[in-house]
Amino acid sequence: PIKHSMVAFIVLVKCLKFHLSERELNLKKLYLEMQYSEISIRKQIVILQSSGWVTIEVSAQDRRVKFLKPTKKLLQYSNQILRNSPSLKSYKNLN
């Protein structure tokens, strides 16, 4: 889904990282943390959202706050990649 976009790659990795650590990824904080323009980040998020990789949820406490979350599709593909990764298999064999 990322084609040649480093922005899309970073957005997906951050989204998965926050999901795995059971935290919510605030869109405003994401824009501030990344070294890319807010417009380019928004564009990539729209593409990822329309392709079914991420979803945006509005906070129940404050309707102005939005969170970026992975979809089941992204979680399934990332789990498949992790299971099939040779570097992770060799790491497991060392332990």
C-alpha positions as CSV (number, residue, x, y, z in Angstrom):
1,P,0.0,0.0,0.0
2,I,2.9,2.4,0.5
3,K,4.4,2.2,-3.1
4,H,7.5,4.5,-2.8
5,S,6.3,6.7,0.0
6,M,8.4,6.9,3.2
7,V,5.6,8.9,4.8
8,A,3.1,6.0,4.4
9,F,5.6,3.5,5.7
10,I,6.3,5.6,8.8
11,V,2.6,6.1,9.4
12,L,1.9,2.4,9.2
13,V,4.8,1.5,11.5
14,K,3.8,4.1,14.1
15,C,0.2,2.9,13.9
16,L,1.3,-0.7,14.5
17,K,3.7,0.4,17.3
18,F,1.0,2.2,19.2
19,H,-1.5,-0.6,18.7
20,L,0.9,-3.2,20.0
21,S,1.7,-1.0,23.1
22,E,-2.0,-0.6,23.6
23,R,-1.9,3.2,23.3
24,E,-3.9,5.5,21.0
25,L,-2.1,7.4,18.2
26,N,-3.3,10.9,18.3
27,L,-3.3,12.4,14.8
28,K,-2.3,15.9,16.0
29,K,0.8,14.4,17.8
30,L,1.6,12.3,14.7
31,Y,1.7,15.5,12.5
32,L,4.0,17.2,15.1
33,E,6.4,14.3,15.5
34,M,7.0,13.6,11.8
35,Q,9.5,15.6,9.8
36,Y,7.2,15.8,6.8
37,S,4.5,18.4,6.0
38,E,1.1,17.9,7.5
39,I,-0.4,18.0,4.0
40,S,1.7,15.1,2.8
41,I,0.9,13.1,5.9
42,R,-2.8,13.8,5.5
43,K,-2.6,12.7,1.8
44,Q,-1.0,9.4,2.7
45,I,-3.5,8.7,5.6
46,V,-6.4,9.3,3.2
47,I,-4.9,6.9,0.7
48,L,-4.2,4.3,3.5
49,Q,-7.7,4.8,4.8
50,S,-9.4,4.5,1.5
51,S,-7.4,1.3,0.8
52,G,-8.6,-0.2,4.1
53,W,-5.2,-0.2,6.0
54,V,-6.0,2.3,8.7
55,T,-9.1,3.9,10.2
56,I,-9.6,7.2,12.0
57,E,-11.7,7.3,15.1
58,V,-13.0,10.3,17.0
59,S,-12.4,10.4,20.8
60,A,-15.5,9.8,22.9
61,Q,-14.2,12.4,25.5
62,D,-13.3,15.2,23.1
63,R,-14.8,15.2,19.6
64,R,-11.9,17.4,18.3
65,V,-9.4,14.6,19.0
66,K,-8.9,11.9,16.4
67,F,-7.0,8.7,16.7
68,L,-5.4,6.6,13.9
69,K,-5.9,2.9,14.3
70,P,-4.9,-0.2,12.2
71,T,-7.7,-2.2,10.5
72,K,-8.0,-6.0,10.7
73,K,-6.4,-6.1,7.2
74,L,-3.3,-4.3,8.4
75,L,-3.0,-6.5,11.5
76,Q,-3.5,-9.7,9.5
77,Y,-0.8,-8.8,7.0
78,S,1.7,-7.6,9.6
79,N,1.2,-10.8,11.6
80,Q,1.8,-12.8,8.4
81,I,5.0,-10.9,7.7
82,L,6.2,-11.4,11.2
83,R,5.5,-15.2,11.1
84,N,7.3,-15.5,7.7
85,S,10.3,-13.3,8.5
86,P,13.5,-15.4,8.4
87,S,15.3,-13.0,10.7
88,L,12.7,-13.5,13.5
89,K,12.9,-17.3,13.0
90,S,16.7,-17.3,13.4
91,Y,16.3,-15.1,16.5
92,K,13.9,-17.6,18.0
93,N,16.3,-20.4,17.4
94,L,19.0,-18.6,19.4
95,N,16.9,-18.6,22.5
